[in-house]
């Protein structure tokens, strides 16, 4: 199988990640739930991994790195834990449902009002719209670092300056960029960074996190066991315990720790350069194929390694099935949990076929995928 669905999850993991998870499954106990070696080993692992992630993302305090099961959980904690009745939030039409649905929930449950920065037919935004949308009630800007549909990347540093100037929270969904693009929360002005471990971080599914920059009060999304202060009737208020009710995924965290080591040792710039070369090569190979329509702004080097397209008026799901079953190429078709972005592109009915590249893909796989598209386009009727 040629796997080109890395924006959904990276299926090929570094060998060190596999070893770390396997070893953890046979040795780790429950963090903060005992004084025996199994529990203490997990405590040490969790502590070390928090410190690694704080350094990796430029988070000033390691105790404010919160482990979650994915970026969706992190975004729910960040959004639902900071917004109040009457608040106004600015977001964009590029967003994934992991941002949109918590915001809609806050709109319905707490009367939070929403403003959406629009995008043009290439999925590009006008940054001046953020300034134009700010009101006295505006509390936060919430946006993705890169569209999971078009690959267009937002200038987070620029948006962060706007948020800082107006004393707004800046919540960033780094699902598509964490592990593949350098991120420094302080330099970029990010208040809350939400990331997942199973995409470009190349870690296990079921891992992710929320990084907090500064003194931000976040109400817990869930409450329960913490292993400490057991006689309290409410969740302890100290970070990270405040936001980490229940048993942590120690086995997954072991894999995530190994993944951070792999990225650091390999070099995030090396990883990014390779993935960008793959996406650019594929884009060049398919631009001359008749009836192929490519979405997104591919003139910029600052983008995620994603190429989304359609062939004439063929349903995207039919094209993806043909790629999978006739050519052994895995892609993602449909709406990609990005409904507003599809509306902006005019593809809400047809969807799109998304090719997304990862560190373990090759130029040869790009060439094979382009040739498959050429053959499908030549036939047109599947």
N, C-alpha and C positions, 0 to 999 in steps of 0.2 A: 504493500500500500504506500502511495505517495501521500503523506499527511500534510495538508495545507489548510488546517483549521486551528492554527496556533492562537488566534485571537479568542477562541473559545476555551481552549486549554492546551498546554504543551504536552503532547503524548510521550515524547522522548525526553527523559530526564537524565541528568548527569549520573554516572555510575555511583559517585559518592553519595548522592541523595538516596538512591535505592539501598545502599549499604547502611546508611544512617537509620533509615526507617526500619529495616530488617533487624538491626541490632537493638534498636529501641523497643521493638515489639517483644523482645525476649529478656529485657533487663529493667525497664523503667516502671516505677510505681506511680503514685498519685502526688502531684506537687502540693505542698502545704498540708498534707494529710497524714503525717507520721514523722517519726524521728529515726526510722530504719533506713538502711542504705538505699533501697529502691526509691523511697520518697525523696531522700536528700539528693540523690543523683538527678532526679527530675527537677528539683528546685534549682540545682546548679545549672542545668541545661537551660531552663527558662530564663534565669538571670543572665547567663552569657548571651543568649539569643536576643533578649531585649537590648542589651548593650550593643550588639552587632547591628541591629536594625536601627537603633537611634543614630549610630555613626553613619550608617548607610544612607539614611534619609535626612540627615542634618537635624534631627530632633534633639533639642537641648537637654532633655531630662529622660533618662532611660525608663524610669518608673511611669512615664506617660506614654509608653508604647504598650498598647492594649492588644492582646491576642483575640482574634475573632475567627469564625469559621470561613469567612470569605469577605470580599469587599462589600457585598450586599448587606451583611450584618453590620459591618463598620459604618456604612452610610446610614443605615437605620438608626444606629446609636447616635451618630453625629447630628443628624437632622432632627430626629424626634426628641433628642436629649437637650437641644439648645433653643428650639423655637417655642415661642409663647403666643398667647392670644393677641391678635392685632399686629403681629410682625409682618413685614414684607420681605420677600426673598426674590433675588434676581438669579435666574438660571438661563440655560440656552436650549435651543431645539436640537442640539447635538446629543442630548443626554440619553443614556440607557435607562430602562425602567427601574433599575436599582436606585436611581436618583429620583425619577419622576414619581413613582408610586408612593414613596415616603412623603414627598412634597404634596401630592394630592391628598394623602391621608391627613397631613397637617392642615391643609386647606379645609377639608371636610370636618375635622374634629376640633380644630382650634381657631378657625377663621383666619388662618395665615393667607395672605394674598401673594400672588405669584406674578412675576414679569418674565417673559421669555425673549432673550436676544435672538432675533431671526437669523436665518442663513440664506444665502443665495443658491442658485442651481448647482454650484460647485461645492456647496456645504461650507462656504466661508462666511465669517461674521465681520461686523463692523465694531471695533472695540469701543468706539465712541458711544455705542448704544448702552454700555454699562453705566457710563456717567449720566446719560439722559434718563435712565430709568430709576435712578436713586431718589428716594423720597425720605422725609423725616422718619418714617416708620421702618425704613429698610434696616434689617438686622444682619443679613448675610448674602454673600454671593456663593452659589453652589454650582460647580461645573466640572466637566470631564477634562482630563489633560489631553486626551486624543479620542476622536470618534471611533467607536468599534465598527462602524459601517464604512466610512470613507477613508479612515486613516488620517484625516486632517488633524493637526495638532494645534492646540491653542497656546498662545503666548502667556503662560502662567505667571511669569515674572511681571509682565505688564498689567495683568488683571490684579495681581497681588498688590501692586503699587496703588491701584485705584481703591482697593479694599482698605489698605492701610491709611490712605489719605482721608477716607470717610469713616474710619474707625468701625469697619464692618468685619464680621467673621468671614473667613475665606475657606470654604470646604472644597477639597479637590478629590475627585474620583480618579485615582491613578491605576485603574484596573489594566489598561492597555500599555502603560509606560513603566510601571515599577519593575525594575530589573533590566530594562532595555534602554532607559534614558536617565541620565544623572538628575537626581532630585535633591535639593537642599531647602528644607522648609524655611529656614531663617532668611536665606538670600532671596527666595521666591515669595516671601510674605505669606506663606500658607499657615493658616490657623489649625486646621484639622486635615490630615492626609489619610485617605482610605485606600487600602491596597489589598490585593489577593495574592496568595502564594503560588497558585497553580498555573499561571500564564507565563509571562516573561521572567518571573522569578525562578521558574523551572523547579518549583517545589511541589509537595503533595497537594492534592485536593483536600478541602477541609481546613485550610490554613489561610490566614490573612491577618490584617490588623488595622488599628486606628492609632495614629500618632498625633499627640497634642502639643502644640507650641504655645506655651504661656499658661497663665492662670485662667482657665476656661471652665466654667461650671457646666458639667454634663450630667443630666439625670439618667440613672440606669434604665436600660431597656428591659432588663430582666433582673430578678433578685433570687437569692438562694444561697446554697452552700459556698463558703469561702475558705473554710479550714481555719479561720481566725475569728476572734470576737463572736463566738457562737451564741452568746447570750443576748446579743443585740437583737431587737425586733425588726430592724431595718438593715439594709445593706451597708456595710462599713463605708465611710466616706473617703477613705484614702485611695488614691490611685496607686496601682492598677486594680486593686481589689474591688473598687466601686463598680467597675464595668466588666468584671470577669467572674460572674456567678457561675458555679458549676465546675466540673472537672475540665481542665485544659486538655487539649489534644497534644499530649506530650510526644506521641509517636510522630505526628505531623510536624510539630515544632522541631524535632530532631532533624527531619528532612529539610525543613525550611532553613535551619541553621547551616546545614551542609550546602544548600543552594546558594546562600549568601556568600559563603566561603568560595564556592566555585566561580561566582560572578566576579568577586573581588580579585581572585587569582588570575582569572582569564582576562579581565579588564572589560568594564562595561562599554568602553569606546570600541573595543575589538568586536564585541558582540553586536553592538549597534551598527558598525560599519558593514559587517557581514550580512545582517538582515536587510539593511538598506540596499546593498548591492543586489540581493536576491529580488527584492520588490522592483527595483529599477530595471533589472534585466527582464523580468517577466513583463513589465509594462511596455518596454520597447518591443518585445517580441509580438505582442498582441495588438499594438496600435494600428498596424496595417491590415488587420483581418476585417473583411467587409462585415457590416451589420453588428459589430461589437460596439456597445456604448459603455464607456468607463466613467465612473463617478469619482468626485473628489478633485482636489487641487494637487496635481502631480508636478507642478512647477517648483514647489518648495521642497527643500531638503529636510525641513523640520516637520516630519510626519512619521506616522507609525507604519510598519511594513505590511500594509493592507492594500489590496486592489479589488474593488467591487465593480461588477459589470453585469450587463445583460446582453443576450444575443437577440437582436431584432425584437419581436414581440413574444418570444418563447417564454413560457412560465419558468421562473428561476428554479423552482423545485424540480422540474423535468430536466433541466440542464444539469443540475447537481446530481440527480440520480443517474443520468447517462455518464457523467464523469466517474461516479463511484463504481457502477456495475459493469461498464464497458472498458474503462481505462484504469480502474483501481486508484482513483484520485479522490481524496477526501476534502470537501469544501463545506461551506455553510450557505444555505439558501434561505430565502424568506424575509422576515421583518427584523431579525437580529435584536429583538427587544428594544428597538429604537424607532418608535412610531412617528415622532415628530420630524426626525431626520428624513424618513422615507416620504413624508408629506412634502417636505421642502424640496426633495429631489424629484417628486412626482412619480415615485415608484411604489406607492402604497398598495396598488393592486398586483403588480408584477413581482414585487420584491426585488432581490438582487442576489447574485452569486458572489460570495466573498472568498477570496484567496488570501490567506494570511500566513506569513512566513516566520520561521523560527530559526534558532541557532543551528539546529541539526539538519536543516534543509540544504540542498545543493543546487548549483547552477543546472546540472543535468535534470533535476526534477522540475525546475522552472521551464526548461525547454520541452520536456515531455508534456507538461500541462498546457503550454502554449500550442503545441501541435494537436493535442486533443481538442482544444477549442477551435482550432482551424478546421478540423475535420467535421466537428458538429456544426459549425457555421456554414460549411459547404453543403451539408445535407439540409439544414434548416428545419426539416420536418422530422421529429423524433417519434 
